[in-house]
Amino acid sequence: MSFTHLHLASGFSFKYGTTLPHLLVEKARDFGMSSLALTDRDGLYGAIRFTQSCVENGITPIIGVDITCKNQSRITLLATPGKGWRSLVRVVSELKSYGECDLDFLKKHSNYTSNLISLQGPDSLIARAITNRQYEKALSLYNDSRELFQSQVIEIVSHLIYGDGP
């Protein structure tokens, strides 16, 4: 069974990633990975270099973006094959003029978000509700946004911190 990192920032995400896209790809190749995602923060800064390096190294590129939302929450969007790249570029561009991502923004741009996969990670409103044991709120947030995306996924993250588990 192969493993693919779906949430990875490059050195173009200042303060959040340190490695240039081509070096991430080379390391993935060395580990025998067949695919890798790049999700820089609030932009597609390393996407072209990353994709070129993936093609050169025989790795399937997955392009995404880690977006700042209201209440300092975050959501990661991944492009799907076909119209996904164009939709991702459009959403990122629209966000630059709109300000920050919220449910109203996603609904307004649902013709683009329907070509994207949503990763609800540890900094999302859904994950915060789960962490605070507000399960009904988490389910409500999930249901409010699930129709907006081709697929919506809850990220499971392990930081390998002792005592952090159940």
Rosetta silent file (secondary structure, phi, psi, omega in degrees, C-alpha in Angstrom):
SEQUENCE: MSFTHLHLASGFSFKYGTTLPHLLVEKARDFGMSSLALTDRDGLYGAIRFTQSCVENGITPIIGVDITCKNQSRITLLATPGKGWRSLVRVVSELKSYGECDLDFLKKHSNYTSNLISLQGPDSLIARAITNRQYEKALSLYNDSRELFQSQVIEIVSHLIYGDGP
SCORE:     score description
SCORE:     0.000 S_00000001
   1 L     0.000  129.937 -179.263    0.000    0.000    0.000 S_00000001
   2 L   -93.117  159.406 -178.232    1.443    3.378   -0.981 S_00000001
   3 L  -121.656  139.227  177.818    1.250    6.579    1.018 S_00000001
   4 L  -128.463  125.309  172.772    0.728   10.098   -0.332 S_00000001
   5 L   -72.944  125.235 -178.439    1.257   13.294    1.608 S_00000001
   6 L  -107.405   -2.663 -176.835   -1.783   15.476    0.841 S_00000001
   7 L  -141.225   92.363 -172.158   -0.930   18.522    2.945 S_00000001
   8 L  -143.279  123.283  179.605    2.597   19.804    2.353 S_00000001
   9 L   -98.820  144.056  176.758    3.923   23.375    2.166 S_00000001
  10 L   -95.387 -178.203  176.639    7.058   24.358    0.260 S_00000001
  11 L   -64.786   -9.887  176.089    9.580   27.076    1.018 S_00000001
  12 L   -78.300  -10.891  173.976    7.266   29.451   -0.841 S_00000001
  13 L   -97.718   80.621 -173.501    4.986   29.331    2.221 S_00000001
  14 L   -52.913  135.286 -178.023    7.200   31.526    4.346 S_00000001
  15 L    76.068   -5.808 -177.449    7.374   30.470    8.011 S_00000001
  16 L  -123.098  -21.466  177.147    5.472   27.244    7.242 S_00000001
  17 L  -139.457  148.839 -177.043    7.635   25.383    4.744 S_00000001
  18 L  -121.938  -14.883 -171.863   11.386   25.414    4.248 S_00000001
  19 L  -103.386  137.394  177.839   12.103   23.133    1.313 S_00000001
  20 L   -67.960  151.463 -175.375   11.923   24.086   -2.354 S_00000001
  21 H   -54.082  -43.337 -176.925    9.401   22.124   -4.441 S_00000001
  22 H   -65.824  -30.119  177.593   11.974   20.197   -6.506 S_00000001
  23 H   -73.511  -34.551  174.117   13.704   18.981   -3.330 S_00000001
  24 H   -61.622  -43.364 -178.928   10.389   17.748   -1.910 S_00000001
  25 H   -66.072  -43.628  179.186    9.808   15.806   -5.124 S_00000001
  26 H   -60.823  -40.835  178.454   13.310   14.325   -5.122 S_00000001
  27 H   -66.000  -40.713  176.999   12.844   13.125   -1.534 S_00000001
  28 H   -61.306  -42.230  177.503    9.459   11.610   -2.441 S_00000001
  29 H   -61.023  -44.942  179.963   11.122    9.812   -5.363 S_00000001
  30 H   -60.385  -31.822  178.082   13.864    8.516   -3.043 S_00000001
  31 L   -85.472    0.219  178.047   11.154    7.100   -0.749 S_00000001
  32 L    77.064   21.587  179.885    9.462    5.400   -3.719 S_00000001
  33 L   -76.520  142.811 -179.274    6.328    7.528   -3.577 S_00000001
  34 L   -96.838  -15.818  178.960    4.179    7.575   -6.716 S_00000001
  35 E  -149.855  160.246 -178.657    2.323   10.828   -5.958 S_00000001
  36 E  -158.214  141.605  177.490    2.704   13.927   -3.807 S_00000001
  37 E  -105.818  148.317  171.818    0.600   17.002   -3.060 S_00000001
  38 E  -121.086  123.321 -178.048    1.775   20.578   -2.659 S_00000001
  39 E  -131.144   73.576  177.915   -0.495   22.862   -0.635 S_00000001
  40 E   -64.470  159.214 -175.390    1.232   26.198   -0.142 S_00000001
  41 E   -81.199  122.658  172.158   -0.467   28.717    2.132 S_00000001
  42 L    58.344   22.489  177.157   -2.950   31.117    0.548 S_00000001
  43 L  -176.461  169.736 -178.662   -1.482   30.797   -2.936 S_00000001
  44 L  -106.461   40.479 -168.316   -0.186   28.544   -5.689 S_00000001
  45 L   -58.655  -42.912 -177.177    3.341   29.894   -5.415 S_00000001
  46 L  -102.090    8.108 -170.693    5.337   26.700   -5.995 S_00000001
  47 H   -61.739  -44.100 -176.700    2.787   24.823   -8.120 S_00000001
  48 H   -67.600  -49.441  178.971    4.434   25.175  -11.546 S_00000001
  49 H   -60.811  -40.387  178.835    7.943   24.260  -10.363 S_00000001
  50 H   -61.583  -47.986 -178.860    6.488   21.415   -8.319 S_00000001
  51 H   -62.523  -44.738  178.369    4.535   20.023  -11.273 S_00000001
  52 H   -59.191  -44.072 -179.872    7.548   20.244  -13.605 S_00000001
  53 H   -66.469  -38.801  176.951    9.711   18.420  -11.083 S_00000001
  54 H   -60.690  -46.214 -179.977    7.057   15.739  -10.554 S_00000001
  55 H   -60.740  -44.767  179.761    6.847   15.081  -14.295 S_00000001
  56 H   -62.870  -28.546 -176.136   10.651   14.864  -14.544 S_00000001
  57 H  -105.121    7.569  176.895   10.752   12.371  -11.654 S_00000001
  58 L    69.935   30.076  179.570    7.772   10.201  -12.625 S_00000001
  59 L  -112.644  137.555  178.088    5.606   11.313   -9.704 S_00000001
  60 E   -76.801  118.968  179.434    1.947   12.259  -10.044 S_00000001
  61 E   -81.602  141.419  172.068    1.520   15.861   -8.856 S_00000001
  62 E  -122.987  120.780 -175.397   -1.480   16.880   -6.772 S_00000001
  63 E  -104.774  136.685  178.050   -1.920   20.640   -6.532 S_00000001
  64 E  -152.444 -173.484  178.654   -3.753   22.374   -3.735 S_00000001
  65 E  -149.096  140.894  177.301   -3.806   25.375   -1.460 S_00000001
  66 E  -100.750  108.725 -168.418   -4.079   25.809    2.302 S_00000001
  67 E  -103.463  137.621  173.012   -6.481   28.741    2.726 S_00000001
  68 E   -76.675  131.662  178.099   -6.997   31.100    5.659 S_00000001
  69 E  -117.395  177.901  176.769  -10.650   31.342    6.667 S_00000001
  70 H   -59.558  158.075  179.388  -12.590   33.427    9.142 S_00000001
  71 H    61.816   26.347 -179.687  -11.865   32.896   12.844 S_00000001
  72 H    57.667   24.967  174.889   -8.265   31.985   11.965 S_00000001
  73 L   -88.387  171.477 -177.963   -9.414   28.581   10.761 S_00000001
  74 E  -137.713  154.632  173.895   -7.994   26.904    7.661 S_00000001
  75 E  -141.555  140.611  178.298   -9.218   24.670    4.852 S_00000001
  76 E  -107.102  130.757  178.900   -7.142   22.820    2.270 S_00000001
  77 E  -115.619  131.704  178.004   -8.448   22.532   -1.281 S_00000001
  78 E  -114.032  139.232  177.001   -7.054   20.020   -3.791 S_00000001
  79 E   -75.149  139.748  174.168   -7.542   20.173   -7.548 S_00000001
  80 L   -93.542  162.500  175.836   -9.235   17.185   -9.165 S_00000001
  81 L   -60.397  150.111 -179.442   -8.219   15.864  -12.604 S_00000001
  82 L    91.932 -111.779 -175.211   -9.755   17.786  -15.479 S_00000001
  83 L   -84.582    0.262 -174.571  -11.202   21.137  -14.438 S_00000001
  84 H   -60.488  -45.307 -179.266   -9.659   21.123  -10.960 S_00000001
  85 H   -61.151  -47.997 -179.807   -6.583   23.250  -11.736 S_00000001
  86 H   -60.670  -41.189  179.258   -8.626   25.945  -13.460 S_00000001
  87 H   -66.519  -40.112  179.325  -11.124   25.962  -10.591 S_00000001
  88 H   -64.145  -44.232  177.764   -8.372   26.171   -7.982 S_00000001
  89 H   -60.229  -42.709 -178.945   -6.746   29.129   -9.754 S_00000001
  90 H   -64.579  -44.782  179.750  -10.107   30.862   -9.965 S_00000001
  91 H   -62.757  -45.171  179.998  -10.918   30.332   -6.269 S_00000001
  92 H   -63.175  -42.619  178.828   -7.480   31.578   -5.165 S_00000001
  93 H   -63.520  -45.199  179.478   -7.764   34.632   -7.436 S_00000001
  94 H   -63.684  -36.100  179.449  -11.262   35.464   -6.207 S_00000001
  95 H   -63.879  -32.682 -179.477  -10.130   35.104   -2.600 S_00000001
  96 H   -61.029  -34.572  179.509   -7.466   37.763   -3.114 S_00000001
  97 H   -91.881  -26.953 -178.254  -10.187   40.348   -3.750 S_00000001
  98 H   -76.569  -35.066 -178.897  -12.832   38.879   -1.399 S_00000001
  99 L   116.798  -90.101 -179.570  -10.610   38.782    1.656 S_00000001
 100 L  -131.677  156.527 -175.912  -11.061   35.575    3.577 S_00000001
 101 E   -77.958  133.561  171.918  -12.790   32.301    2.979 S_00000001
 102 L  -147.980  178.563 -176.703  -16.131   31.612    4.621 S_00000001
 103 H   -61.670  -37.671  178.327  -19.230   29.594    3.811 S_00000001
 104 H   -61.816  -43.170  178.202  -20.770   32.487    1.861 S_00000001
 105 H   -61.533  -46.399 -178.743  -17.681   32.733   -0.350 S_00000001
 106 H   -62.917  -40.477  178.071  -17.691   28.971   -0.985 S_00000001
 107 H   -65.609  -41.894 -179.873  -21.399   28.990   -1.856 S_00000001
 108 H   -61.946  -29.596 -176.807  -20.954   31.962   -4.188 S_00000001
 109 L  -112.347   28.719 -176.441  -18.193   30.077   -6.023 S_00000001
 110 H   -63.824  -22.612  176.180  -19.706   26.586   -5.900 S_00000001
 111 H   -66.327  -21.430  175.147  -19.400   26.252   -9.683 S_00000001
 112 H   -96.530  -42.329 -176.334  -15.619   26.135   -9.056 S_00000001
 113 H   -65.606  -20.438  179.029  -15.505   24.389   -5.684 S_00000001
 114 L   -67.632  -13.056  176.520  -17.439   21.451   -7.150 S_00000001
 115 L  -100.231   13.831 -175.790  -14.206   20.545   -8.994 S_00000001
 116 E  -124.099  156.994  173.346  -12.181   20.529   -5.767 S_00000001
 117 E  -106.137  133.716  179.915  -11.604   18.216   -2.827 S_00000001
 118 E  -101.252  127.342  172.140  -11.821   19.758    0.634 S_00000001
 119 E  -105.870  116.276  177.879   -9.511   18.605    3.420 S_00000001
 120 E   -94.489   95.942 -174.654  -10.832   19.631    6.815 S_00000001
 121 L   -90.945 -168.923 -174.250   -7.643   19.546    8.855 S_00000001
 122 L   -63.279  -19.606  178.847   -6.751   20.227   12.482 S_00000001
 123 L  -100.209    9.137  178.641   -7.175   23.996   12.053 S_00000001
 124 L   -82.317  161.007  176.996  -10.620   23.783   10.440 S_00000001
 125 H   -62.294  -35.331  179.410  -13.814   24.768   12.225 S_00000001
 126 H   -63.768  -47.810 -179.468  -14.983   21.162   11.981 S_00000001
 127 H   -64.747  -37.241  177.844  -11.852   19.820   13.676 S_00000001
 128 H   -63.117  -40.159  178.216  -12.051   22.472   16.372 S_00000001
 129 H   -65.048  -41.294  178.283  -15.627   21.443   17.123 S_00000001
 130 H   -63.140  -45.841  179.915  -14.592   17.773   17.301 S_00000001
 131 H   -58.447  -36.708  179.632  -11.653   18.620   19.578 S_00000001
 132 L   -87.375    9.963  178.790  -14.028   20.502   21.879 S_00000001
 133 L    60.107   31.336  175.691  -16.428   17.531   21.825 S_00000001
 134 L   -99.219   69.475 -170.573  -19.091   19.615   20.078 S_00000001
 135 H   -66.188  -37.175  178.239  -20.081   16.754   17.807 S_00000001
 136 H   -66.077  -39.671  176.826  -23.446   18.135   16.716 S_00000001
 137 H   -64.184  -42.640  179.110  -21.797   21.410   15.716 S_00000001
 138 H   -60.674  -44.862  179.358  -19.103   19.492   13.808 S_00000001
 139 H   -64.159  -40.662  178.202  -21.735   17.480   11.940 S_00000001
 140 H   -62.729  -45.329  177.880  -23.688   20.639   11.147 S_00000001
 141 H   -61.922  -42.054  178.544  -20.568   22.372    9.790 S_00000001
 142 H   -61.475  -48.889 -178.600  -19.729   19.291    7.731 S_00000001
 143 H   -65.039  -34.212  179.111  -23.233   19.055    6.288 S_00000001
 144 H   -62.814  -29.354 -173.918  -23.323   22.797    5.498 S_00000001
 145 H  -113.122   -8.630 -172.622  -20.300   22.491    3.227 S_00000001
 146 H   -65.537  -30.645 -179.807  -20.251   18.922    1.898 S_00000001
 147 L   -75.510  -11.766 -176.564  -22.361   19.643   -1.193 S_00000001
 148 L   -80.467  -16.909 -173.670  -19.961   22.401   -2.248 S_00000001
 149 L  -121.196  157.818  174.587  -17.086   20.049   -3.074 S_00000001
 150 L   -61.630  -37.798  177.651  -16.562   16.991   -5.209 S_00000001
 151 E  -153.112  146.569  177.754  -15.433   15.319   -2.007 S_00000001
 152 E  -128.303  130.252 -172.999  -14.898   16.465    1.573 S_00000001
 153 E  -127.764  141.058  172.863  -12.472   14.682    3.882 S_00000001
 154 E   -92.745  121.367  179.578  -11.626   15.008    7.565 S_00000001
 155 L   -74.101  139.662  171.747   -7.830   14.924    7.983 S_00000001
 156 L  -109.666  122.212 -175.641   -6.341   12.636   10.592 S_00000001
 157 L  -125.295  131.329  174.607   -3.025   14.012   11.842 S_00000001
 158 L  -116.182  123.638  176.529   -0.572   12.419   14.241 S_00000001
 159 L   -98.732    7.907  178.403    2.171   14.563   15.694 S_00000001
 160 L    53.007   41.004  178.360    3.526   11.553   17.607 S_00000001
 161 L   -96.493  124.358 -178.715    3.210   13.378   20.904 S_00000001
 162 L   -58.651  133.001  176.865    3.078   11.054   23.906 S_00000001
 163 L    81.686    4.935 -176.906   -0.236   11.161   25.680 S_00000001
 164 L   -87.351   -9.222 -175.876   -1.950   13.024   22.863 S_00000001
 165 L   -95.350 -176.248 -179.638   -4.153   10.107   21.868 S_00000001
 166 L   -67.765    0.000    0.000   -7.305    8.556   23.299 S_00000001
